[in-house]
Amino acid sequence: MKPTNGIAWLGIAGLLLACQAGGTPSPTPTPAPPLQAPTATPTAMLTPTSAPPLRPLAVVRVQPTDRLYVRAGPGPDQPILAELPPDATGLLPTGRERTVQGARWVEIRLPDGRIGWVNASFLTEEVSPQAFCADPQVQALIDRLEAAIRGRDGPALAALISPVHGLHLHVNRLSDAVRIRPEQAITLFTDETPVRWGVHPASAMEIVGPFRQAVLPDLLDVIDRPHERHCGLLVPPVTYQPAWPEAYRAFNFYSLHRPGTPGNELDWRTWVVGIAYVDGRPYVAVLMQFFWEP
């Protein structure tokens, strides 16, 4: 049973009388100082772990005469909300994503404030050429790409291909792209299925065969021999001026250039590696071959 207030005060009064009479009361503990809020380390206690900042996006893989549809919802069957030109840049994602029919869709904010959805395979994270050329991730990516091709290592190659865009391979600058998904690259060096890669610009003959037969020898002709790397620059002889396609404008690139052999300066070959960033990480999105075309 709890003591009443009166009994509590009698106990205190008796203690005071004992002190005055020279008695030795039981020691009274020193009161603890007032509680204070602990000093928190901002990064450890006050600031929650945040997601990486959303990067502006640019349109890619859209031909100069085409437009990219922005839809009211994720998916190709949703109503068209707006159209984007093939060189649109500075598109701001909201952070929302959906996968529809195996394709990744991202939500973006249009300049007029409206919100719409775009197929992510036609967008890439916007990276300035200066930042791209200074990014050590890119040099490491190309090192791994060359090693995977030399070693005929399909799983290693698959890990380098953009999970959003796939790999668009052009056997020459005039041929259409053959799209290779990461999971297809796992068996690329061993698959014997014939593929139509395009038409040779000099002979006008169709190039048909498995990758190891129709494409790999030309890749090794550069990678297995002394060659140069040039960031954002195509380096053929001055008598021949190819161009990086307009549809790939937003993909930064490196050219892997093997100069012509002594006495035959036209015997050169260049493979251009187009790079797409996904969540801040570079991946291979394009391989395009250039060579002398008489």
Secondary structure, DSSP 8 states (H G I E B T S, - for coil): ----HHHHHHHHHHHHHHHHTT-------------------IIIIIS---------EEE-S--TT--EEEESSSSTTS-EEEEE-TT---BEEEEEEEEETTEEEEEEE-TTS-EEEEEGGGEEE---HHHHHT-HHHHHHHHHHHHHHHTT-HHHHHTTB-TTT-EEEESSTTS--EEE-HHHHTTTTT----EEEEE-TTT--EEEE-HHHHTHHHHHHHHTS--EEEET-----TT------GGGTTSEEEEEEE--BTTBTT--EEEEEEEEEETTEEEEEEEEEEE---
